[in-house]
Amino acid sequence: MQFTTYFCLRRLVFALVITQFSDAIVFQVLVADFAILAMLGFYLCVRPMKDTLNNAVQIFNEVAIILLLQFMFLLSEFTEDPVVRHDYGYIFLYYVLALIIINVLVLITSLVIQGRLAFRRYVYRKRM
């Protein structure tokens, strides 16, 4: 319940800041940074997921999000040369693709582990 509350509250804060402060980019980034850091602190202290793997994935994803948010500055007007910005864009996309692949591999690994456990339970019950 606590995890869901914090998760939804963070989304609400993001939505309010984006809609109400559309001209204040720096303020938006600061609020996003603090919200992500607060959620990361929550994951590190409370560890709300059932197992260690899921907690590690959540912490990994929060760190990845904060790095992506900082990377967004390189894709803005702070980088004056459009060619360099274009190159940073490709690096950004490769990083996002790597994150997606890592998350899919973790998901598949988790499903295989759960499937093997369910199969073992089935075989054990069948023997009884």
C-alpha positions in Angstrom: 0.0 0.0 0.0 2.8 2.4 0.9 4.6 1.7 -2.4 1.5 2.3 -4.4 0.8 5.6 -2.6 4.4 6.9 -3.2 4.3 5.7 -6.8 1.0 7.5 -7.6 2.0 10.6 -5.6 5.2 10.9 -7.6 3.2 10.6 -10.9 0.8 13.3 -9.6 3.7 15.6 -8.7 5.2 15.1 -12.2 1.9 15.9 -13.9 1.3 19.0 -11.8 4.8 20.4 -12.4 4.7 19.8 -16.1 1.2 21.3 -16.6 1.6 24.3 -14.1 5.2 25.2 -14.7 5.7 24.7 -18.4 7.9 27.7 -18.7 10.3 26.8 -15.8 12.4 23.9 -17.2 14.9 24.1 -14.4 12.2 23.9 -11.8 10.7 20.9 -13.5 14.1 19.1 -13.6 14.7 19.9 -9.9 11.3 18.6 -8.9 11.9 15.5 -11.0 15.3 14.9 -9.5 14.0 15.2 -5.9 11.1 12.9 -6.6 13.3 10.3 -8.2 15.8 10.6 -5.3 13.0 10.3 -2.8 11.7 7.1 -4.5 15.2 5.7 -4.7 15.7 6.4 -0.9 12.4 4.6 -0.3 13.5 1.6 -2.3 16.8 1.5 -0.5 15.3 1.8 3.0 12.0 -0.1 2.8 12.7 -2.6 0.0 9.0 -3.0 -0.7 9.2 -5.9 -3.3 8.8 -9.5 -2.4 12.3 -10.7 -3.4 15.8 -9.4 -3.7 15.8 -9.5 -7.5 12.7 -7.2 -7.8 14.2 -4.8 -5.3 17.4 -4.7 -7.3 15.6 -4.1 -10.5 13.6 -1.2 -9.0 16.8 0.4 -7.7 18.5 -0.1 -11.0 15.6 1.5 -12.9 15.5 4.5 -10.6 19.2 5.1 -11.1 18.8 4.7 -14.8 15.9 7.2 -14.8 18.0 9.8 -12.9 20.8 9.3 -15.4 18.4 9.7 -18.3 17.0 12.9 -16.8 20.5 14.4 -16.4 21.3 13.2 -20.0 18.3 15.2 -21.2 20.3 18.4 -20.7 22.7 17.4 -23.4 19.8 17.1 -25.8 18.6 20.7 -25.1 19.8 24.1 -26.1 22.7 23.8 -23.6 24.5 21.9 -26.3 24.9 24.5 -29.1 26.2 22.3 -31.9 23.3 20.4 -33.5 25.6 17.7 -34.9 26.9 17.0 -31.4 23.3 17.0 -30.0 22.4 14.5 -32.8 25.2 12.3 -31.7 24.1 12.5 -28.1 20.6 11.6 -29.2 21.9 8.3 -30.6 23.9 7.6 -27.4 20.7 8.3 -25.5 18.7 5.9 -27.7 21.3 3.1 -27.3 21.3 3.6 -23.5 17.5 3.3 -23.5 17.7 0.2 -25.7 20.2 -1.3 -23.3 17.9 -0.6 -20.3 15.0 -2.2 -22.1 17.0 -5.3 -23.0 18.3 -5.7 -19.4 14.8 -5.4 -18.0 13.4 -7.9 -20.5 16.2 -10.4 -19.7 15.5 -10.0 -16.0 11.8 -10.5 -16.6 12.5 -13.7 -18.7 14.9 -15.0 -16.0 12.3 -14.4 -13.3 9.6 -16.1 -15.4 11.9 -19.1 -16.0 12.7 -19.4 -12.3 9.0 -19.1 -11.3 8.1 -21.7 -14.0 10.6 -24.2 -12.8 9.4 -23.7 -9.2 5.8 -24.3 -10.3 6.8 -27.4 -12.2 8.7 -28.8 -9.3 5.6 -28.2 -7.0 3.4 -29.9 -9.6 5.7 -32.9 -9.8 5.9 -33.1 -6.0 2.1 -33.0 -5.7 1.7 -35.6 -8.4 3.9 -38.0 -6.6 1.9 -37.7 -3.4 
